[in-house]
Amino acid sequence: MDLVYYKRFRMEINLAGRDLTPSPLPDSFFFLPWEESLLDCFARAKYLSFHDEMDTNVFPCLADYAGCRRLMAEIAGKPGFLPEATWLLVRQAGKQERPEYCGTVQGVRDRHGFGAIQNLGVAGGYRRRGLGANLLLRSLAGFRHSGVRRVFLEVTADNDDAVRLYRRVGFHTIRAVYKTVETANTP
């Protein structure tokens, strides 16, 4: 086995005085708040958002639906899980069409009272429409509503689009961390 090191940024935002108002969503898009009955829908959105992205190298569970479902159940089962900061982005073009679960974010309060963004993602076909910013702002508003003042996240340093989004919203990098991943030896 070989070891590969992935550089990740730990980023943080202070919510005091921040305008967390999201832009209006495009027609046919809406948010659903966390409900346990939607666990499979959240897992589907997580899978569609991450299964072919670089983060599957760092977190292999994101590469398949079963892993995403297991991860979603683990997050929802954490003592500090915050339903108020956990959202599902849905698109439904018409009443007869099936809903498409196209984005998700989860929130957790750690033992020190800080908020932690978990797995903010938007499915590939829905990016560059402001949907990720809307999910992020909706989650941050949920943290603030729950009394959380500071929120952090980790993002793979090479994920330029995500890093730009977080900085645009007001996150700043507080340090770089390295995630060690074992990989199979290649000849």
N, C-alpha and C positions, 0 to 999 in steps of 0.2 A: 504494500500500500504506500502511496505517496501522499504527502500533505500539501494542500494548496491553501494559501492565505488570501482571504477576501477583505479588502479595506472597506469599512463602513463608517459613516458619519453618525455620531450621536448628535442630534439637533434638539433644540429646546425653544419654547416660546412662553413668554409671560402673557397671560390673558388679560391682565388689568388694562382697562381703557381701550381695548381693541374692538374695532367694528367687525363683528363676526357674521354680518348679514351676507348670505349667499346671493349670487345673481339669480334671476329667474331661470328655471329649468326650461329647456326646449320643449315644445309640444310633445306629448305622448310619454314624457319621462316623469316619474314621481318617486318619492322616498317612502319606504316602509320602515317603521321602527322595529327594534328587536322584539321578537316573540319566539318562544321555544319551538312553536309549531312551524316556524320558518327556517329551522336549522338547515334542512336540506337545500333550501333556496339560497341561503347565505353561503353554504359550501359550494354550490354550483357557481355563484358569482365569483367566489374566490378562485375556483379552478379556472374559469374562463379568463380571469384577469392575470393569472400567473403561470399557467401550465407550460407556456413556451417562452418564458422570460428568463433573464439572467439569474433571478433570485432562486430558481430551482437548483442551481449549482450550490447555493449556500444553504437552502432549505429544501431538500429533496421531496419532502411531503407535499410541496406545492405543485409537483409535476403530475399528480393524478387525483382524481375525484375522491377516492377513499382517503387519501392523505389529507386533503383539504377538509373533508367532513370530520375526520378525527381531530384535526387542529381546531376547527370551529367549536367542536364539543368541548375540547380542553380549555379554550379561551372562555367560553360561556360558563364553565364550571369553576373558574378561578374565584377565590374569595372576593377580590376587588373588581370583578366584572361590572361594567357600567352600561346597562341597557340604554341609558340616555345618550351615550356617546357611540352607539352601535347602530349602523344604518345599512339598508339595502337599497340600491338604486335599481329601478325597474323601468322598462320601456314596454308599453302596450299601445300599439298603433290603432287598434280598433277593438270594440267590445268582443268581437268574435275571435280575435287573435289571441294566441297564448302569450302570457307575459314573458319577457326576456329579462333575466337577472344579469345585469351588466356592470354592476359595481358594488363594492362593499367596503366598510371600515368598521373596526371594532375598537372599543375603548376599555381600558383597565386602570384602576387606581392602585398604585403600589403601596407597600406597607408604610411609606413615608408620606403619603398623601399626594404624591405627584401623579399626574395622568400619563398614560402610555398609549400612544396610537399603535394599533396592531393591524398590519396587513391592509393598508389602504390600496385599493386596486380598481381599475376600470378595464373591462374587456377590450381587446385590441381594436375592434371595429367601432368603438365609441369614444376613442381618445381624441384629444385636441378640440373638444367642444366646451371646455370649462366644467365638465362633470366631476373630475377629480377635485378641483378646487371647491366645488359645491359640497361634495362628500366631506372634505376636510373641514370646511367651515361649519357644517352641520354637526360634526363630531365635536369640534372645539366648543361650540355653543352648549352642547350637552355636558361637556366637562365643566364649563363655567356654571351651568345651572345646578350641577351637583356639588358646587363649592370648591372645585379644583382651580388653583391659580396658575400652576405651571404644568406644561405638558411637554413630554419628550417623545422622540421616536428614533429609530435607527434606519438608515437607508444605505444601500450599497453605493459606494462612492462613484462607480462608473455609470450609475443610473442618472444621467444628466437631466432628463426631463423631470424626474421626481425631485431631485435636489433643487432645480430652478423653481418648481412649484412651491416647495416648502419655504424657500427663501422669500419668494414673492409674498407669501402669506404672513411672513414675519419670523419664521424660525431662523435661528443662527446656530452654526456648528460650535459645539463646546469641546469636542475631542474626536479623534479618529480611534476606532477600535478595529481589531482584526479577528475575523471569524475563521477558525481552522476547520478545514473539511478534508476528510480522507477520501482519496480517489484510487481507483484501480491502477496498478502499474500498466503503462503502455509501452510496447516494444519499440 
